[in-house]
Amino acid sequence: LALDLFDQFQSPVWWSIPLVVVAVIVPALILPSPTARWLENRVLAAQNWSIGQFTLQVFLPVGIPGHKWALILASLMMYLTTLNLLGLLPYTFSPTAQLSINLALAFPLWLATVIIGLRNQPTQTFGHLLPEGTPMLLIPVLIIIETISLLIRPIALSVRLTANLTAGHLLIHLIAMAVAVLLPVMTVVAIPTAILLLLLMLLELAVAVIQAYVFVLLLSLYLQENV
């Protein structure tokens, strides 16, 4: 049973071709692209409005030099949201439930923020490793602790996204199995269980968007520290 539950997180292969590559490329193909026309369709207008609101909220505390990242982070937000939502469809594979995929997204962007801080303001960047007013005896210990907390940031980003999506998919799978088993023998119990499954699906839709937003929001906070 445990193997059956976790089989959904294995990368499918078709003719020796890993379909995770297709799953990663699909969001870029289905998102509508801007046109040169003054009037757009409603889908594109909704997309542009959501990107504008997201950029306004995320970059409000970020300094002017960090606004160069608006395109990157807005694109990442749309990309992660699309991947998370597509992963909720039946018989689909969710790349963002894989730790390796999330780490491949988080590590380069986190490293870029650190490099920007070391290049633009090295004194303040190293100053984050040692809080002001630290007793002399605690200085070596605090430097080690702060360095470790800095280095595990991309891992924390990846694990947070992976764990939340994996937990949601497993819970949906378990409740769906319960509904399928109970429906022929205990219809009275299966109906409220099916309603619970529907509510859980709505919750997972919200989680898919929220986790993408949190992922990008934390990256913007790391950027704020270094610009």
Kinemage of the C-alpha trace (Angstrom):
@kinemage 1
@onewidth
@group {chain A} dominant
@subgroup {mainchain}
@vectorlist {calphas} color= white
{ca leu a 1} P 0.000 0.000 0.000
{ca ala a 2} L 2.825 2.386 0.872
{ca leu a 3} L 4.471 1.727 -2.484
{ca asp a 4} L 1.163 2.357 -4.275
{ca leu a 5} L 0.755 5.680 -2.468
{ca phe a 6} L 4.201 6.927 -3.402
{ca asp a 7} L 4.146 5.624 -6.969
{ca gln a 8} L 2.409 8.846 -8.013
{ca phe a 9} L 5.598 10.786 -7.189
{ca gln a 10} L 7.846 8.702 -9.459
{ca ser a 11} L 8.871 10.362 -12.692
{ca pro a 12} L 7.044 8.563 -15.532
{ca val a 13} L 9.071 7.314 -18.495
{ca trp a 14} L 7.786 6.829 -22.039
{ca trp a 15} L 10.049 5.177 -24.613
{ca ser a 16} L 13.024 5.758 -22.280
{ca ile a 17} L 12.216 9.492 -22.239
{ca pro a 18} L 11.591 10.970 -18.762
{ca leu a 19} L 8.265 12.788 -18.990
{ca val a 20} L 9.319 15.145 -16.198
{ca val a 21} L 10.954 17.187 -18.961
{ca val a 22} L 7.588 17.530 -20.700
{ca ala a 23} L 5.875 18.398 -17.415
{ca val a 24} L 8.391 21.180 -16.761
{ca ile a 25} L 7.988 22.648 -20.260
{ca val a 26} L 4.158 22.510 -20.439
{ca pro a 27} L 3.458 25.647 -18.293
{ca ala a 28} L 5.500 27.790 -20.660
{ca leu a 29} L 3.365 26.547 -23.559
{ca ile a 30} L -0.104 27.000 -22.071
{ca leu a 31} L 0.288 30.444 -20.495
{ca pro a 32} L -1.051 33.168 -22.809
{ca ser a 33} L 1.520 35.513 -24.313
{ca pro a 34} L 1.070 39.314 -24.528
{ca thr a 35} L 0.209 40.790 -27.910
{ca ala a 36} L 0.622 44.215 -29.475
{ca arg a 37} L -3.130 44.889 -29.443
{ca trp a 38} L -4.656 47.497 -27.136
{ca leu a 39} L -7.516 45.207 -26.112
{ca glu a 40} L -6.732 41.745 -24.780
{ca asn a 41} L -8.913 38.734 -24.025
{ca arg a 42} L -10.145 38.178 -20.487
{ca val a 43} L -7.648 35.447 -19.651
{ca leu a 44} L -4.699 37.629 -20.581
{ca ala a 45} L -6.219 40.626 -18.808
{ca ala a 46} L -6.665 38.547 -15.634
{ca gln a 47} L -3.094 37.303 -15.917
{ca asn a 48} L -1.710 40.825 -16.326
{ca trp a 49} L -3.772 42.078 -13.379
{ca ser a 50} L -2.603 39.237 -11.113
{ca ile a 51} L 1.030 39.801 -12.099
{ca gly a 52} L 0.669 43.521 -11.373
{ca gln a 53} L -0.860 42.901 -7.951
{ca phe a 54} L 1.751 40.287 -7.096
{ca thr a 55} L 4.628 42.549 -8.129
{ca leu a 56} L 3.192 45.441 -6.124
{ca gln a 57} L 2.861 43.366 -2.949
{ca val a 58} L 6.170 41.511 -3.158
{ca phe a 59} L 8.410 44.413 -4.151
{ca leu a 60} L 6.879 46.991 -1.827
{ca pro a 61} L 9.576 46.488 0.867
{ca val a 62} L 12.381 45.834 -1.637
{ca gly a 63} L 14.716 48.663 -2.576
{ca ile a 64} L 14.867 50.192 -6.046
{ca pro a 65} L 17.911 48.117 -7.142
{ca gly a 66} L 15.949 44.943 -6.413
{ca his a 67} L 13.152 45.905 -8.803
{ca lys a 68} L 15.257 44.470 -11.628
{ca trp a 69} L 14.162 41.079 -10.331
{ca ala a 70} L 10.474 41.803 -10.903
{ca leu a 71} L 10.307 39.952 -14.222
{ca ile a 72} L 12.187 36.915 -12.885
{ca leu a 73} L 10.140 36.536 -9.705
{ca ala a 74} L 6.789 37.262 -11.403
{ca ser a 75} L 7.584 34.644 -14.056
{ca leu a 76} L 8.620 32.182 -11.338
{ca met a 77} L 5.356 32.817 -9.493
{ca met a 78} L 3.261 32.085 -12.591
{ca tyr a 79} L 5.403 29.064 -13.439
{ca leu a 80} L 5.168 27.483 -9.979
{ca thr a 81} L 1.449 28.204 -9.688
{ca thr a 82} L 0.771 26.541 -13.046
{ca leu a 83} L 2.911 23.516 -12.157
{ca asn a 84} L 1.182 23.125 -8.784
{ca leu a 85} L -2.307 23.392 -10.281
{ca leu a 86} L -1.558 21.004 -13.137
{ca gly a 87} L -0.282 18.492 -10.588
{ca leu a 88} L -3.787 18.307 -9.079
{ca leu a 89} L -5.312 16.996 -12.293
{ca pro a 90} L -5.983 13.233 -12.463
{ca tyr a 91} L -3.270 11.068 -14.037
{ca thr a 92} L -0.753 13.903 -14.085
{ca phe a 93} L 2.748 14.211 -12.665
{ca ser a 94} L 3.639 17.099 -10.376
{ca pro a 95} L 7.289 18.146 -10.780
{ca thr a 96} L 7.080 20.468 -7.773
{ca ala a 97} L 6.472 17.429 -5.533
{ca gln a 98} L 10.078 16.433 -6.311
{ca leu a 99} L 12.750 17.826 -4.011
{ca ser a 100} L 15.350 17.827 -6.794
{ca ile a 101} L 13.217 20.052 -9.037
{ca asn a 102} L 12.482 22.537 -6.246
{ca leu a 103} L 16.122 22.616 -5.173
{ca ala a 104} L 17.168 23.275 -8.778
{ca leu a 105} L 14.852 26.319 -8.756
{ca ala a 106} L 15.737 27.591 -5.273
{ca phe a 107} L 19.516 27.181 -5.148
{ca pro a 108} L 20.551 29.335 -8.175
{ca leu a 109} L 18.222 32.191 -7.205
{ca trp a 110} L 19.329 32.118 -3.550
{ca leu a 111} L 22.974 32.016 -4.641
{ca ala a 112} L 22.379 34.991 -6.942
{ca thr a 113} L 21.018 37.069 -4.031
{ca val a 114} L 24.056 36.183 -1.918
{ca ile a 115} L 26.473 37.073 -4.720
{ca ile a 116} L 24.688 40.408 -5.236
{ca gly a 117} L 25.070 41.175 -1.535
{ca leu a 118} L 28.763 40.239 -1.503
{ca arg a 119} L 29.410 42.394 -4.544
{ca asn a 120} L 27.367 45.478 -3.619
{ca gln a 121} L 27.588 45.610 0.166
{ca pro a 122} L 30.062 43.042 1.510
{ca thr a 123} L 30.321 44.677 4.954
{ca gln a 124} L 26.585 44.527 5.617
{ca thr a 125} L 26.342 41.011 4.164
{ca phe a 126} L 28.994 39.694 6.551
{ca gly a 127} L 27.470 41.807 9.311
{ca his a 128} L 24.305 39.684 9.139
{ca leu a 129} L 26.364 36.782 10.457
{ca leu a 130} L 27.016 38.575 13.756
{ca pro a 131} L 24.231 40.511 15.515
{ca glu a 132} L 25.248 43.789 17.091
{ca gly a 133} L 26.035 43.678 20.808
{ca thr a 134} L 26.937 39.971 20.890
{ca pro a 135} L 29.071 38.951 23.923
{ca met a 136} L 32.652 38.072 23.056
{ca leu a 137} L 32.332 34.430 24.126
{ca leu a 138} L 29.322 33.836 21.871
{ca ile a 139} L 30.810 35.362 18.717
{ca pro a 140} L 32.305 32.107 17.273
{ca val a 141} L 29.161 30.124 18.065
{ca leu a 142} L 26.802 32.736 16.581
{ca ile a 143} L 28.874 33.041 13.406
{ca ile a 144} L 28.651 29.274 12.880
{ca ile a 145} L 24.916 29.237 13.604
{ca glu a 146} L 24.169 32.179 11.300
{ca thr a 147} L 26.325 30.682 8.534
{ca ile a 148} L 24.453 27.379 8.767
{ca ser a 149} L 21.092 29.174 8.757
{ca leu a 150} L 22.198 31.074 5.640
{ca leu a 151} L 23.329 27.928 3.833
{ca ile a 152} L 20.175 25.940 4.550
{ca arg a 153} L 17.852 28.585 3.122
{ca pro a 154} L 17.541 26.974 -0.340
{ca ile a 155} L 17.028 23.583 1.295
{ca ala a 156} L 14.290 25.024 3.522
{ca leu a 157} L 12.596 26.609 0.500
{ca ser a 158} L 12.652 23.323 -1.408
{ca val a 159} L 11.573 21.114 1.493
{ca arg a 160} L 8.690 23.449 2.404
{ca leu a 161} L 7.231 23.354 -1.102
{ca thr a 162} L 7.834 19.625 -1.541
{ca ala a 163} L 6.392 18.650 1.852
{ca asn a 164} L 3.220 20.711 1.496
{ca leu a 165} L 2.417 19.420 -1.984
{ca thr a 166} L 3.332 15.831 -1.147
{ca ala a 167} L 1.162 15.840 1.985
{ca gly a 168} L -1.793 17.243 0.059
{ca his a 169} L -1.488 14.697 -2.755
{ca leu a 170} L -1.196 11.799 -0.316
{ca leu a 171} L -4.235 12.951 1.642
{ca ile a 172} L -6.306 13.296 -1.534
{ca his a 173} L -5.182 9.834 -2.623
{ca leu a 174} L -6.097 8.259 0.718
{ca ile a 175} L -9.543 9.865 0.913
{ca ala a 176} L -10.281 9.015 -2.740
{ca met a 177} L -9.395 5.381 -2.019
{ca ala a 178} L -11.681 5.451 1.016
{ca val a 179} L -14.561 6.804 -1.086
{ca ala a 180} L -14.022 4.105 -3.729
{ca val a 181} L -14.019 1.363 -1.080
{ca leu a 182} L -16.967 2.683 0.945
{ca leu a 183} L -19.287 3.582 -1.934
{ca pro a 184} L -20.484 0.017 -2.769
{ca val a 185} L -20.856 -1.138 0.854
{ca met a 186} L -21.572 1.962 2.983
{ca thr a 187} L -23.108 4.644 0.790
{ca val a 188} L -24.215 6.738 3.766
{ca val a 189} L -20.615 7.024 4.949
{ca ala a 190} L -19.190 7.428 1.442
{ca ile a 191} L -21.259 10.542 0.639
{ca pro a 192} L -19.871 12.761 3.455
{ca thr a 193} L -16.408 11.360 2.707
{ca ala a 194} L -16.812 12.439 -0.916
{ca ile a 195} L -17.892 15.900 0.254
{ca leu a 196} L -14.759 16.021 2.428
{ca leu a 197} L -12.707 15.072 -0.623
{ca leu a 198} L -14.258 17.922 -2.612
{ca leu a 199} L -13.488 20.405 0.170
{ca leu a 200} L -9.943 19.091 0.368
{ca met a 201} L -9.528 19.611 -3.373
{ca leu a 202} L -10.616 23.239 -2.975
{ca leu a 203} L -8.130 23.602 -0.122
{ca glu a 204} L -5.353 22.123 -2.247
{ca leu a 205} L -6.122 24.605 -5.012
{ca ala a 206} L -5.512 27.387 -2.501
{ca val a 207} L -2.396 25.648 -1.171
{ca ala a 208} L -0.990 25.358 -4.706
{ca val a 209} L -1.196 29.134 -5.149
{ca ile a 210} L -0.134 30.014 -1.601
{ca gln a 211} L 2.956 27.788 -1.662
{ca ala a 212} L 4.113 29.312 -4.945
{ca tyr a 213} L 3.578 32.775 -3.451
{ca val a 214} L 5.476 31.884 -0.255
{ca phe a 215} L 8.370 30.447 -2.287
{ca val a 216} L 8.762 33.661 -4.275
{ca leu a 217} L 8.066 35.903 -1.268
{ca leu a 218} L 10.914 34.349 0.719
{ca leu a 219} L 13.232 34.786 -2.255
{ca ser a 220} L 12.274 38.474 -2.366
{ca leu a 221} L 13.064 38.786 1.362
{ca tyr a 222} L 16.484 37.253 0.758
{ca leu a 223} L 16.934 39.753 -2.063
{ca gln a 224} L 15.881 42.621 0.207
{ca glu a 225} L 18.706 41.760 2.627
{ca asn a 226} L 21.317 42.037 -0.106
{ca val a 227} L 20.329 45.124 -2.128
